Structure formats: C-alpha cells, structure tokens
Amino acid sequence: MVLFLPQRDLMLGVKPFTVEYNVLKLGTKGHVVSRSKEGINAATTNAQIRLRTNEPGTYRYEFTHLSDAVYDDPKNLAGPFILQQEVRPLPTAKFVDTGESYVYCQDTSFDNPKKNGIPLLVTGAFPVTIQTELRHELQHSVERLQFDVSESQYFFVPPPHSLTHGLHTLTVLEIADSKGCVSQPVENNRATFTVADEASIAPLEQQQHHCVGDRISYSLQGTSPWQIEYEFNGKRNVAKTSNPTFSRIAEKKGNLTILSVADRASTCKTFISPGKMEKFIHEIPSVRISEGTNVIENIREGQLNLSFTLNQEADLF
C-alpha cells in the first residue's frame, strides 16, 4: 500500500524535498511495540511512502521534519503530522486434517453436518464468503460452489447431486470477509471424499415359489466379503460370505425376504425395496396309501379297493 503526500502537505519550497518520519507499531492496549525512523527524498512537489501491510496491527506514522534545497530547519514543523493505519488480518479457511478419508454413500444423510460433514476452520470478519471448486476425478467435471460462513468452524456438506461414485476433490479458491479483505489460501486448502459404489444382490432363480429342500441362490456384486440381512418367517438374520454366490437351503415352509446387502469396500448398505426380493417356500406334496392291511396272493380276478390321502397346497406353482 502506498500513501501519496500532495504538495499542500509538503508545503511550498525549492525542490528537492526531504521528509523524515517515525513508524510505530502499537499493541492491543496502545503501547509501542516497535519504532523505526525513516525518510524519503522527493524531486517533485508530490511524494509517496510505502505503508506497512505485511503484518496485521495498528501503525502510526509521525512526520517530524521537512526540508528543501534552501532551508533545513529541524524545527520547521510545530508538531508532528500523524497518520494512523489499521492493517486487518486476511481471512483464512483451512480444512482440518483428521488423518482419515471421508467416505459417503449415494444416500448418505447430512441431517447432522457435525457428524459426517468435512470440517473447515475459518477466520476473518464474519460473515465470510468462501469460493470453492468441486472436481469429480473420475468424470473430470468441475463445479464452482459459494457459501457464507458466520462461525469459526464450518462443516461442508456435499450437495446431493454430487454424491456420485468416485473420488471428489474440494479446493478453497478465495475467501472474502465483511471488511473487504480477500485471500487465496495455499495451505490445507484441499480435501477429498469418496462416494462408494454400493454392493448389489440379485436372485439366480427367476421363480418366486420353491419347495422345501430347494437351494435358493443369489448373485453378489461388490468387494468380498459381503454382509446380507434377510428375514425368514418374520425373524431377521445376518449372514456373511466371501463367495460371490449366497445360498440357503429351504429347510421348512415359510417366506424368505432379502432386506439389505453391504460389502467390505464401504460402510454403505443397499436396502432392498419391500417385496422386491421375496421367496415363498412350500412343503413337498406327499401321498399315503391307507386301509390296506391284508395281502392276498394269486387272485386272478376280482375287485381291489385302494384309498389315497394327498397332502399338498392348493396354490402350489
């Protein structure tokens, strides 16, 4: 920052001019932290000095002496000409390095951002406006996002449309506070998160109806091992398998329903819509011969009465 000293401040005289001044840095309570004496030479009736802006704080400039080519009177100023400057700190925004990667599912809920949002530490005169860039590394797509922050800690929540499979990189481009100070951070200005590819399950047999003793199998997609949650006759069970084929033997009559599946690659759980993956298991039809208690051999002609009892379900297949 440059301060211009016009002719009326330098007074009239014979060029060149010499200006001497003190630079004081003040503490929070107004006491002097540092002091230095400086000067400039001006060949014209206008002059400029460079103000201190490398560190935030309060600075005072005391102009104590003015001379020209003819007069050099150390007391030519009745009192020092004083200028005071306030240098505000630049706003900052830094991602908190937790040492852990952020993994989300396509249906992750962010009702509580403090629980699963990406933490960001912010300083500056609030409210602070943050410009970011969200890049999808797999699709090579880039999106600009802007949001306002009114507290020192902010939790970034990915917009729902960005929760697509793959790696995403979030970069802070610019921060502007309410006092007009702007900065472009270069440290801890990036964070990454991964949207996991959810596991899937599909039946290998197309029919819904099975008999006791049948093997019921499902195909699994994802990263081994898998965890399958299912319900049989109203009782929930959880099974784990490293085989991409999940099988169960139908031991008794009932209803088998797959509820959800998850794999090792993520904590994401794929829920199956009610009724979409349901199997009905029926007992095997049977027949029993009754009322035949005597055996008579060598009967060449006559009448034989047999009685059968059938045991089956009316709607079987």
Secondary structure, DSSP 4 states (H G I P E B T S, - for coil): -EEEE-HHHH-S-SSSEEEEEEEEEE-TTS-EEEEEEEEEEESSS-EEEEPP-SS-EEEEEEEEEEE-SS---TT-SSS-EEEEEEEPPPPEEEE---SS-EEE-TT---SSHHHHSEEEEEESSSSEEEEEEEEETTTTEEEEEEEEE-SSEEEE---GGG--SEEEEEEEEEEE-TTS-EE---SS-EEEEEEPPPPEEEESS--SEEETT-EEEEEEESSSSEEEEEEETTEEEEEEESSSEEEEE--SSEEEEEEEEEETT-S-EEEPPTTTSEEEEEPPPEEEEES---------S-----EEEEE--TT--
